[in-house]
Amino acid sequence: MDPARSLADAEPVPYWLDDPGRPAAQPALTGQDHCDLLVVGGGYSGLWTALLAKERDPGRDVVLVEADRIGWAGTGRNGGFCAATLTHGFRNGLARWPGEFDVLQELGDRNLDAIEEAVGRYRIDCAFERTGEIQVATAGYQWEELREAADTAATYGIGLELLDRDAMRAEVDSPTFHGGLHDRRGVALVHPARLAWGLRRAAADLGVRIYERTPATALVRDGAALAVRTPYGRVRAHQAALGTGVFRSLIRRARPYTVPVYDYALVTEPLTPAQLASVGWRGRQGLADSANRFHYFRLTPDNRVLWGGYDAIHPRGGRMSADYDHRPETSLTLARHFFACFPQLEGLRFSHTWGGAIDTCTRFSAYFGTAYGGRVAYAAGYTGLGVGAARFGAEVMLDLLKGQATERTRLAMVRRKPVPFPPEPLASVGIGLTRWSLARADASEGRRNLWLRVLDRAGLGFDT
């Protein structure tokens, strides 16, 4: 079957957002409003910040403004992998913050447990499944890397299970699999849009006032307070938390730390029982292969396969555009790779294709900061793992606004910024060279060229 035919009926919209249960939008802000805490951004970062602020202090007056619809951007376009790691994997965390690695691991585990507890307490119908994730080797050299990673993890008490070829294919069957590394507890799968909508409802029930279709166009001083301008009005606040992610920060000095990188995904039609049996996948784990240009894949609640990743597209000049949300050439590439991985599913068709921008930073994990004398806090740079880590980032922002040292704010990860990206066009040139080099490494058994080795020595370490 020509893979292009599998895409013939696919809707170019995110599967998660194409949901009859999507709540109606809240009205936009018109005129003036006043609050103790203004939260800018209606993705996970902003939603958790608003909800946790009310949990900490029910009397706190909180307003949240969202430029479009709650969860419409990266929050509603991702794969739904909710990971415990705060550092984009234990190897990245160990390389960058060895002195506080154990603390970061513990905080990450507690954060995922807290998400699970909140989902239950607020009765959020987001198909939360603590299924874990398997990192898959699709080449011999990747299998050896997974063996080394398992040994390293064991020395730090991290329970990862190494699966040989037969054990891996007993979990999920593909002729391309050489083995795997199974993290049974460190990842949950969720319906990402429904998680956002559930957080919206929970925050509103606690008294948060939410305005959708209300972009924050400027942040200014207003006497002893702050004010955020919007198209039809403004909000005056004592403090503000910015959860704008990949979008242009209201704090100018924070802008060089992130660049947008577009990621793409496909979702199939539901698998029949026979098709599902041909693949196995009884444990419903999330999976990701071990290449630099990797794929991530999972089952949806109704037994479709979500298949994403591989192409990471930096927009020309770093300028975001809705034109990048759908990229047929990437969809075709992903479809070809899907049927190479699962030839037993030949004839299956895709129902949805889409893309979305990731807030990427040079250390692959979030950075934090304050402005306006500590009255504004911000967090961004989750680099694709914000489904889980954004809740931790919300806790950090609230700690920073409180102005007191906590276990979180004492972390070097919180106190120090990543290396900023250079200005355009240098950023685009460097990112393009890195993408080319990573593709070369995948084609040459993981051998990294001079450019990648220079980045490694500089602590930039582009390895995913």
N, C-alpha and C positions, 0 to 999 in steps of 0.2 A: 504493500500500500504506500502510495506517495504521502509522506507526512503532511504535505500542504493540504491534502483533502481532509485530514483530521481537524483542521482549523477553519473549515469552510463556514461553519455555523456558529463559531465562537463569538460571544458578545465582548466588545472591547471595554469592559467595565470590571472593577474588582468584584470577585465572587462574594466576598464577605459583605460588601455594601449593597449588593443586589438582593435584598432581603425584605420580604413583606412586613417583617416586624420592625423595620427601621422607624424610630420615633419621628414625629413631626418636628420641624425646626422651631426653636424658641424665637420670639421676635427680636429684631435688632434693637440696640440701644438708640433711643432718641432723647435729646435733651441732656440733662445732668443727672449724675448719680454720685453717691459718696459712700465710702466704705473704709474699714480698717485695713483690709488686705485686698488688693487687686491681683488677680491671676490672669496672665495673658497667654492664651493658647488652650485649645480644647482637645488636645491629644492626651496620651497617658500622663505625661509630665504635669500638665496643668490640672487634669482631673484628680490625680492623686494628691496634688498639693492642696487643692480646694477642700477635698474630703478630709485629709489628715489635719488641716488647719482647724476645721470644725470639730473633729474628734478631740484634738488637744484642748481647744477652748470653745465650747458651744456658744459662748456669748460673742465671739469674734464675728464681726460683720464682713462677709466675704462676697466678692463679685468676681465672676469669670467671664471674659470676653473671648470669642472665637471668630476668626475672620470669615469662616465659611460654615460648615456643619461640624458638629462634634464627631471626631474620629474619621474625618473624610480623607486626611492626608496619610502619612506613614502609619499612623495608628490603625487605620482600616485597610491597609494595603499589604501588610506583612504576612509572613507564613504562619503566624500564631504560635511560634516557639517562645515559651516563657521560661527563661533560663535563670538559674540561681546565680551564675557567675556575674560579678560586677566588673570584671576585667577582660572580657572577651576571651574567656578560657583561662585555664589554670596556667598554661605555659606563658601566655602574655603577662599575666599577673605576677608570676614568679620572676620573670625576666626584668620587670619594671619596678616592682615593689617587694623585693625579697624580705626586707625587714618587717613588713606588716602583712605578709602573705596570709598567715594563719588567721589574722583578724579579718582580712577581706573575705576569706573563704567562709568564716563563721557568719559574718554580716550578710553575705549573699544567701547562705542557707536560711537564715532567719527571715530574710526579706521574702523569699519564695514561700516559706511557710505562712508568713503574714498575708500574702496575696491569697493563698488558698483559704485561709481563715476568713478573710474579708468577703471572698466570693460566697462562702457559705453563710456568713452572718447577714449579708445584705441580699441573699437569695438572688444572686446574679446568674442568669441562665446563659452561660457562655461556654458550655460543653468542656469545662475544666477537667483534663485528664492527666494525672501524674504518671505518664507513660515512660518518661525518660527519652534518651536520644542515643542513637548509635552513629559513631563516626566510622565511615566505611572506607576501606582501601579498595581502589579499583586498579591498582598497579602494584607490582611486587615491592618496589621501593617504598610505597606508602605503607604497606604492611609492616616493613621493618621500622618505619617511623612510629607507627602505632605501638609496636612492641616496646620501643624506647619510652614512649609517652606513658605507657602502663607502668613501667618500672619506676619512672620518676614520680608518678602520681602515688604509687604505693609507699614511697619513702616519706610522703607528706600525709599519709593516712587517708588519701582520697580513694574511695572504693570504685574503681573502674574495672570492668570485666572484659578481658581480651577474648575475642571470638575468632577461631580459625575459620578457614573457608567453609567447612561443612557446618559448623555451628552458626556461622553468619547466614548461610543460605537456608538453614532451618528456621531462622527468625523471619527473614525476608529473602525471597528467592530471585536472584538475578545472575546470569552467567558472567557478569562483569565484576562480581564481588570476590575479592581475595581474602577478606576478613573484616573484622570490625572491633571497635572499642565502645563498650556499652556503659553509659552513665544511667543507671536505673532510677535515680531519685532527683537528679539535678536539673531536670527539664520537665515542664508540663506543657501540654498542648491546649490551646484555647481557640474559641471563635473570637478573633481580636476585635471585631466591630461590636459584637454583643457585650464584650467586656467593657468597652468604652461607654456604650449606652447604659449599661448597668451602673457604672460609676457615676454617670451623669444623673441618673435617677436617685442614687444614694446621696449624692452631694446636695441635690435639690431638696430632698426630703429633710436634710439637716439644716436647710435654710440658705444655701448658697444661691445667689441670684445669677442666672446664666443668660447671657446674650449671645445669640448666634448671628452670623452674617454681620459681624461688627469688627472689622479690622482695626487694630491699634496702629495709628499712623505716626504718632510721635509721643515721646515721653519727655516731660518738662517739669521743672520746679514750679510749684505754685505756693508761694509763701513758705510756710513751715511744712507743707505737704508736697505731694507729687500729683501730677495730672497726666492722664493719657488721653490724647485726642483720638476721636473716631469720626467717620464721615458725617454722622448726624448728631454728634454730641461729644461729651467727654465724661471721664470718671476721675474724681478726686479721691486720693487714697493716702493713708499714712505710710503704707508699705506696698511693695509690688514684688511679685515672683514671675519671672519670665520663663515660660515653657514653650518657646517658639521653635525649638528644634532646628530643622534645616533652613527655616525661613530667616530672612535678614533680621538680625538682632536689633533691638531698640538701643542697645549699648554699643557704640561704635567700636570701642577697643576689643570687644568680644568677637567681632566679625572675622578676623583672619584665622581663627582657630578651626573653622569648619568649611568644608566644601560640599556641594551636592553631588551625589553619585546615584544614578538611576539604576534600580534593580527591577527585574521582570519576572513574572510568574504566569503559569497556566493552571487551569483546573479542568479535569476531565468530567465527562458525564458519570453518573454513579456506576460503580462496578456491579456486575451481576454476581450472585453467589459463586458461580463457577469461575468467573474471572478473579474474584478475590481469593478463592481457594488455590488458583494457579500461582499466585504470588506469595501466599502464606500471610504474613503480617498479622498474625493473631494477637500479638502484643500491642499493636497500634502505635509503636514507637515512632518518634520523629527520626529522620535520617539526614545525614549530610555526607558527601564524599570528601576525600582528603586532598583534592587537587587545590592549587592556588585559585584557579577559576572553577569554583566548586558549585555543585547543585545541592539544594536542600529539598526534601520531599516528605510528605506525610499524607495520612488519610484524614479527610474531613469527617464531621459527624455523620454525614449521610453516605460515607464510603466512596467519595470521589478521591482522586489523587491530586494533590497540589504539588506542582513541580516547578521550582524556581531557581534563580541564581545564574551563574556562569558569566553572562555579560554584565559588566559594571560600567555604565556610560557616564562620563563626566561631560556635562553640557558645555558647548562652545563658549569660552569666556567666563564660565562659571555661572551663567545666567539661566535660571530655571524658567521652564515654559511647559504649559499643558501639552505642547506638541511632543514632548518626550514621554508622555504617559502611555503611548501606544507605539510600539516599534515592531512592525511585521517581520523584519529580518531576524530580530532576536526571537520572536515567537516561533518562527520556522526552525531556527537552530535548536531551541529548547525541545520542540516536538521531535526532531531527529534524534536528539540525545535520549529523550524519554523512551522511544521505541528500541533504541540500542540497549538500554538498560533492561527494559521489560518486553522482549520480543513476544512473549506469550500474550500480551495485550494488544497485538496488532488488530486493527479495526476499531479500536476505541476512539472516540472523538472528544475534542475539547469543547467545553461550554463557555469558558471565560478566558480572556487574556488581558493583562494590564501591567502597568509599571508604576513606580513611585520613587521619590527621592529620599535618600538616606543622608542623615547629618553625619558626615565622616570627619574624623579628626585623626591626627598622626599617631596617636597612641591607641586607637581603636576602642576607647572607653571614655566615659563622660568626663567633662571638666566642669568646674564650678567657679563662681566668683560673685562679687558684690560691687555695687556702685552707689552713687548718691549718698555717701557717708554711711553705708550699711543699710539703707532703707530699701534697696533693690537687690534681689538675689537672682541668679540665673544658673541654668544647667543645660548642657547640650553636648553633642558629640558621641552619642551612644553607638554609632556605627553599626546599626542593624540589630542590636540586642537590647533595645529599649523597652520591649514588652514587659520584661521583668525588672530591669535595672532602673526604669523611670520612677518606680515607687521609692527606691532608695534615694534617687536624686531629689525627689520631693521632700523627703525627710531632711536631706542635707540643706536644701534651700530654707526650710522652716527653721532649722537650727541656726543657720547663718543670720537670718532675720532676727532671731532672738538675741544674738550677740553673745552667746555663752559657749565656751568650749565644751564639746561633747566627744564621745567616742568616734563619731563620724567626722566632725570638723577637725579633729587632731590628725587625721590621716594625711600622709604626704600626697596621696592621690587627690585629696580635696584641696590641699593648700597650694599645690603646684599645677601650673598649666602645661599643656602639651606644647610641642614645637609648632609655631604657627606656619601656615602655608605662605609661600611667597606671593606677591601680587601677580595678577594676570599681565602678560600671557605666560609668565614663568610657571605658574601653578599648572596650567593646562599642558605645557610641554613636559613637565616632570611627571604628571599623572599619566600622560600618554606613553612616555618611555617606560614607566613602571608597569603598565598593563602589558605592553609588548614583552617586557622582560619576564613577567610572570607566565605568559603564554609559552615563551621559550623554555622556561624551567619545567613546565608541565610536560613539554615534548622531549625533554632530555633527562628524565628520571630525577627530577627535582634539583638538578644542578643550577645554582644561582650564579648569574653573570656578575661582572664587575659592578654594574650599577646597583644591583640588589645587595651586593656585599657592602658597598659604601653606605647604603641606607641602613643596613644592619648595624654597622659600626657607629652610625650617627644616632642609633636608638629609635629609628623610624620603623624598621622591621616590617615591611609590607609582606606578610606571609599568608594573607587570605584575600 
